[in-house]
Amino acid sequence: MRRLFPVTDETAAPAPGGASGEEGVGREWGLAELAAAYAYPEPGAGGPLPWLRANMVSTLDGAAQHDGRSQPISSATDMRIFGTLRALADVVVVGAETVRQEGYRPARARAEFAAMREAAGQAPAPAIAVVTASLDLDFSLPLFTSPLVPTLVLTGAAAAADRVATAEKAGARVVTAGDGIGVDPARAVQALAALGHTRLLTEGGPRLLGQLVAAGVLDELCLTVSPMLTAGGAQRIAGGPAVTVPRRFALVSMLEEDGFLFTRYGRS
């Protein structure tokens, strides 16, 4: 992997024949280096504030999935970054449709990040927070019955009482983040922060990311650009109604490996 941006003395392209022109160029980065490259902002004088980042992958022609899943357009390095971003987060926020499609399981504790998480005062693994209006989920799955950290279910105050009871019986913690049936994105961020979860990560899906963008609560986007073309009618990384004025983000960093671009954009 090599860093393309910001430009440093390690940004030079590899020399002919595959040799690295500078130390640190064209080699596999260690997990500690990835963690440093993707570190959350340091808390200010008033203490930590919630910071919501998204991690998504897209093909060159804008597809966020192939055959309904993101794995076919990903890579081994993309999955290493995926794991690192999870290891840095307090909580992973995900939409119910993505839970169903991707077969979500509880986040696992990783020995490589155990000391870092303990030093940061974090649980051994991030909690998973599922955003759902209907609570139409299979609460017999391990995501709800046997997570290392109890799974959160974010829903509205008008959610069906029997589904709430089913979720709680399975071991999930139901968190109200909206006055009606659905979830208000700003309320969701506030509710998670109130539980001590200020390092927030969302992995979509596109509908949820679109809602977060529209609400103006997304602080950062980590986007992997996959060097693939799929055509078809796959979703983009964000769906739903368009915002009135496009949100402007600034490029923070860009890494490259095997044609994949690993970009990081922050709210400008």
N, C-alpha and C positions, 0 to 999 in steps of 0.2 A: 504494500500500500504506500502511496505517496501523497503528500499534502500539496494541493494546488492553490489553496487560498486559506489563510493569509499567506502572502509571499514571504518566504524566509530563505535562509541559506540551504534549506533542505528541499526546496521546491523544484530544483533542477530535474530535468527528465533523465531517466536511466541512460547510461552510455550504451553504444552499440554492442550487441551480443548479450544484453541483459544485465551487464554489470552496473552497479549503482554508481552514479557520479558523485554522490555525497552520502555521508553516513546517515542512515535513517530513511533513505529513499528506496522504494521498490522492495521492501521487506515486510514481513508480517509484524504488525504492531502487537505488543503485549496488552493484556487486559488493563493493566494499570495506566498505560498510555492512552488507551481508548477512554477510560474513566476520566482522566484529566482533560482530554479533548472535549468531552461532553458534560463536564461538570455543571451543576446548577449554579445560578448566581449566589454569591455569598450573602448571608443575611445582613440587612442594614442595621443602623443603630437602634431602631425600634423593634428588632426581632425579625424572624423570617416571615415573608409574605408569600402567598400562594403563587406558584409559577407553573403554568400549564404548557407542556410541550406535546406535540403530536409526532408520531413516528409512522411514516407511510412509505410505500413503494409504488412506483409508476413506471410503465413502459414508455418508450419514446413516443408512442402515439396516444399516450394518456390513459391507458388501461390500468386500473388499480387491482384487477383480479384476472384470472384466467380459469374458466370453468368454475367460477364462484369462489375461488380461493387465491390467496396471495402467494403461496409457496412456489407455484410454477414460475413466477417471474422474479424470484429472490435468488440469493446466492449464499455460499457458506460465510463470506465476510459480512454480508447483510445480516445474517442470523447472529454473528458474533456481536455486531453493533446492537441488534435487537436485544440480546441478552444483557449487554452492558447497560443499555438505557433502562431496562427493567431493574437491574441491580442498583441503579442510582435513585430509583423512584420510591416514594412512600406508598403510592397507590397507582394502579393501572386502571384507567377508566375505559370501558368498552361498551358498545351498544349490544342490545339483546340479540339482534339479527346476526351480528358477528359471532357471538357466543354460540349460536345455533349452527352457523355455517362452518366455523373453523374448529368446532369441537373443543372449546376452551377448557383448560385444566387449571388447577391452582398454580400460582407461581411457586417455584421451588427455591430452597436455600442453596446457595452456591458457596462452597468452601473458599473459592478465590476472592470473594467479596465479603466474607464474614467479618473480618477485622475492620474493614472500612465502614460497614454498616453499623457495627457496634460502636465505633468511635463517633459516628454521626447520630447516635441515639435512635437508630432505626430498628425495626423488627427484623428477624432473620430473612424475611422475604417480603416483597410488597403485597399489600392486599389487592384483590381484584374488586372493582366497583362496577356493577352492571347497571346500565341506564335502561329502564324499561317503564313504559306506561301500563301495559297490560299484565306484567308479571307472567307472561306466557312462556315459562321456562321449565325445564325438567329438573326439579329440585332433588332428584335422586342421584344426580351426577356428582362425581368427586369434587367438582368446583364448589359445591355447596355443602356436601356432607363431610369432606375430609381435607379441607385446606389447612396449611400450616398457620395461616393468619385468617380469621373469619372473613368470608366474602361479604361485601356490602351490596345491597340492592338499593339503588337510587330511584325513587318513584314519586308520584304526586300524592297530595293529601287525599284525593278522591279515589285512590286505587282501591280495587275490590278487596274487601276485608278478608274474604276467604283465601285469596291468593297471598295476601300479606301474612296470614296465619300459617299457610303452608310453607312459605319461605322461612319464617322464623322457626318453625318446627324442624326444618332441615338443618338449622344452625346458622343461617344467614342473618346479618344485621340489616334491617330495613331502615333507610334514612329518607325522610321526607325532604324533597327539594323542589317543591312546586305546590301551588294552591289548588290546581285542578287535577286532572288525570295524569298529565304529562309532567316532564321535568324541565325546570327553568335552568338553563346552563349557568347563569351567574349564581343562582341559589345553590346549584350543585357544587361549584367551586368553593363557595362560602361554607357550605355544610362539611365538606371534606377538610377544609382548613380548620374548622372548629374541632374536628376530631384529631388534629395534629398532623394532618396530611397536607403539607405545603409543597412538596416536590411531586407534582402531578404529571402523569404520562397517559396520553390516550393513544390507542392503536386502532381507532375507528370503530365501526366502519364509516363509509362515506357519508351516510345519513347523519350520524352523530357528529362527524367532523364538520359537516355543513352547518349544523346547528350551532356549534361552538364558534365557527367563523362569523356567522350572522349575528351572534350575540356579542361579538367583540371581546371574547374572553381568552382567545388563544394568544399565548405569548411567543411561542416558538414552533417552527416546523422543521423536523428532521426528515428530509425526503431523499430516498434512494431512487436514482434514475437508472432504470434497468435497460441495458442495450438490446432490447427486444422489441419486436413489432408483433401485434396480435390481431389488429383489425377487430371486426365484430362489434358488439354493442355493450362491452363491459363498462362498468361504472368508472367515473373519475374518482380521485381520492376524496373529493368532497361533493356532496349532492344537496338537493333541496333548492329553495328559492334563491335567486341571486341577491347579493347585497346591493344597496343603492349606489354606493361608491366603493370601488375595489379597495381592499385592504392592502397597504403597502408594507412589505417586509424587506429587511436588509440582509444581504449575504454575510454570515458570520464566519463560516469555514466551508471548505470543500476538500474531500479526500477522493482518491481514485484507485481502483484496482480492477484489472481484467475488464476494462470498459465500463464498469459500474461507477457512477458518481454518487458520493455520499455527502449530501449538502445539508447545511444547517442555516436556517433563516430565522432572524429575530424581529420582533415588532419594531418598526422604525419610528 
